[in-house]
Amino acid sequence: MPTRVSTAAYHPLFVFNQDGDLERCALRPGNVHSAHGWRDVLDPVVARYRGQSVRRLLRGDAAFALPDVYEYLEAEGFQYDIRLPANQVLQAQIARLLTRPIGRPPQYIRRFFASFRYRAQSWSRARRVVAKVEWHPGELYPRVGFIVTNLRRPAKKVVTFYNGRGTAEQWIKEGKYAVKWTRLSCTTVRGNAVRLQLHALAYNLANFPRTLALPGEIAEWSLTTLREKVVKIGAKVIAHGRYAIFQMAEVAVPRELFGRILDRIARLRPPDPAPC
């Protein structure tokens, strides 16, 4: 009999922390807005950190530029950096930076920053907006971006913090190629949602050793490299009465480096309980 394969499109939503650990994910239909169901995904993450004495910050793309999101984060004591879609009112605030500089343009990127208060019609109050204007060599028009934020940092540092959001795109790509979390071929949405959660668990189990057990010289290895060179490696097993020997080639990972990885993993174990 022919195998039935799902042809539905899905639109997953991911929340990562600063170490690349997947805090929460949800599988949604492919025809919904990018921010659809944000509250259901974010609530457990916010609850996890509520009451802890840590700085809580959130970065989001333009899909999450919603007044409900701002008010929710402000009520929970979060600081945020969220990309804001451009409009004529915002561009009027930085009109002086949008005029092409006089003279021969240099062969490097010129960046200008601005900070001002802005209130959209759907907002309950004015909020801080930071603008970045980039003039690139050979281009007639500048590249302009706006960020709505409640951070008190200088405008340049606000933009620098937001740019870290791009790392999440790399983590999503790692999950796609190393864990294969785009393989959602079940015939039901619920089945595929469960499958995505299993992929998320596999991703975190792979990412934890990378952040906690890898020495500095290989700390930036991708999950694919880590899988191919540390996990999926061949070995010859020689079994004796009281012990077993694993003989592995040093082509992928030298013996000394592999030993340090195992030593770091061993130190992650909790100490043995004291005898009564």
N, C-alpha and C positions, 0 to 999 in steps of 0.2 A: 504494500500500500504506500502511496506517496506520503512523505512527511509534511505535516502542516507547520509552516513557519510564520511567525508574526511579522507583518510588514508595517506595523504602527510606528509612528515617530514619537519620540519622547524628549522631554526638556528637563533634565535633572538640575537640581539646585544644590550647590555645595557651599559649606562654610568651613574654612581652614583657620587654624591658629598660626602664629608667627613661625612655628617650627615645621609647618607643613603637615601636621596631624589633621585628619579630617574630623572636625567636631560634630558635624551633622550633614545629612544629605536626604534628599527627597526626590522621588520620581513623579513627574507631572506630565500631562498630555503635551504633545508637541505644538499645539496651537494656542497656548496660553501666554500671557505676558510674562516677561522675565522675572518680575517680582511677585508673581502669583504664589500665594501661600507662604509669604515670607515670615509671617507671624508664627505659624506652626513650626517652622524650621528654627527660628531664632529663639523662641521662648525657652526651650530646654537648655540652650547654650547660655543664655542670660541667667537662668536659674542656677546653673552650675557654678557661676562665678559670683553670684550675689552674696554679699557679706564678706568676701575675701578682701584682704588688704593688698590688692594689686591694681595697677592701672588698667583700665578697660577701654580699649579703643577698637573702632570698627572702620574698615575701608569698604566702599561699595561703588559699583559703576553707576552710570546714569539711569539705569532701570530702577534703581532704588532711591531716586531723587523724589521722594514723596513726603508730604507733610506729616502723614501718620508715622512714617519711619523716624523722622526727626524728633517728633514729640515722644515717641516710645523710647528712643535712646536717651533723650534728655531726662525723662522721668526715671530711668534706670541708672543714671549716673555715668553713662558712656560718653566718651569723646568720639567724634566721627569725622571722617573725610569722605564725602560722596560727590562723585562727578555730577555736574549740573549742566543740562542741555543749554546751549546758547540761545539767546533771543536778542531782539533789538534793544531792549532796555539795558541788558547787561553790557552789550557792546557799546552803548552810549556812555557807560560809566568809564570805559577805558579808551575813548575815542582818540586821545592823544597818543596812545601806544600803537594805534592801527594805521597811523600815517607813515608812509615809507620814509625812512631817514634820508636826508639829503647827502649826496656824494656817492662815490664809488663804494659799493658794498664789499665788506671784507670777506675773506674765504673761510669764515668760521660762523657758527650759529650764534646769533645775538638773542639773549633772553631777557625779558622784562617782566616784572611782577607788580601786581597791584592788589590792594585789599580795601574793601568797602562794605557798607551795610546795604542789604537789599531785602525787599519783602515782595514776594509774589502775591497775587490776588487770593490764592488758596491757602496762604500761610497765616497763622494766627499772630505772628509778630515778625519783625525784621531779624535777619540772621547774617552772620559774616560770610562773605563770598571772597575767595581768592582767585585771581586771574593770572594766567601765564601766557605770554605772547612770545613766539619764537619766529625770528626772521632767518630763513635758511638761504644759503648761497644759491643763486640761480632760480629762485622762486619769487614771483611777483607779489604774492599775498602771504600774510603771516599765518602761522598755525596758532589757533587760540583755544584755550581750555579754561573752564570755570569749575571751581570746587566750592561746595557749601560745607562749612565746618564750624565747630564750636571750640576748636583748638586756639590757644593763645600764642602759638609760636609765630615767628616771622613768616611772611608769605612764602619765601623761598623754602623754608623748612616744611611748611604745610604741603607744598607740592612734592618735595622729596619723600615725605611720608606716604603720600598717596601713590607715588610711582612704585612703591613696594607691592602694590596690589598686583602688578604684572607677574610677580612670582607665582601667584596662585594659578595663572594660566599654564605655567610650566608644570605645576603639580597635577593639574587636570590632565595634561598631556601624558605625564608619567602614569597616571592611573589608567589611561586609555591604552598605552602600549605595554606597560609592564604587568598590569593586573587584568587588562581586557574588560574593564567595567562597562564598555559599550556593547558587549555581547548580551543583549537582552532579547533572546529569541523565544521566550515563553509565549503562550497564546493568550494570556490574561495580563492585565495591568498589575494585579496583585502579585502574580508570580514573578513578573519582572522587577517589581519593587523589592521583593524579598531577595531576588538575585543581586540587585544593586547593593543591598545591605551586606550581603556576603562578600561582594567585591570590596566594599568599603572596609570591612573587617580585615580582609587580606592586605589591603593597602596600608592600614595602620600598623598591622603586625610587621610589615616590611619596613615602614618608616621609623618605627621605634628604635630598632638597632642602628639605623643610620644616624639618628640624632643622639643616641646614648652610648653606642659601642664602637663606632668607627674612629680610628686614629685621625689626626688632623690632616695628613697627606691624602687621605681618600674620603674625607668627610663630605666632599662635594659630588661624590659619585651619584649617578642617577639610579633609580630603582632597577632599571633594566640592566645596568652594569653590575649592580650589587647582586642581582639574581643570577646572572650568567657567570660571575667570577667567584662568588662566595657560597651561594646556595646550591646552584645546579652544576656541581663539579663532580667529575668521576673520581672514584677511589677504589683501591684494592684492599679488601678486608682480610686480614690474617688473624684467625681466631686461635687463642690458646686456652688452656684450662681456666686461668684466672683473669685473663685480660684479652683485649682485641687491639690490633694495630690497624690504623687506616693509613695507607700509603697513597699520597696525592702528589700530582705533578706541581712544580713551582712556577709553571708558565703564567698562570693567571695571578696568583697571589703568592709571594715568597713566604717561606716557612716562618720567618721571624715576624712578619706582618700578620699572618694568620694566627700566630700564637698570641699576639697582642690583642687581636679582636676577641679571641676566646677568653682571654684574661679579663677584658672589660665586661664581657657578658657575665662571667662568673661573679664579678663584683656587684652586679645588679641584684643578685639574690639576697633576700633578707637574711640576717644572721640567725643561726640556730637558736631556738629558745633555751634559756638557762634551765638546767635540771632542777626539779623541785627538791 
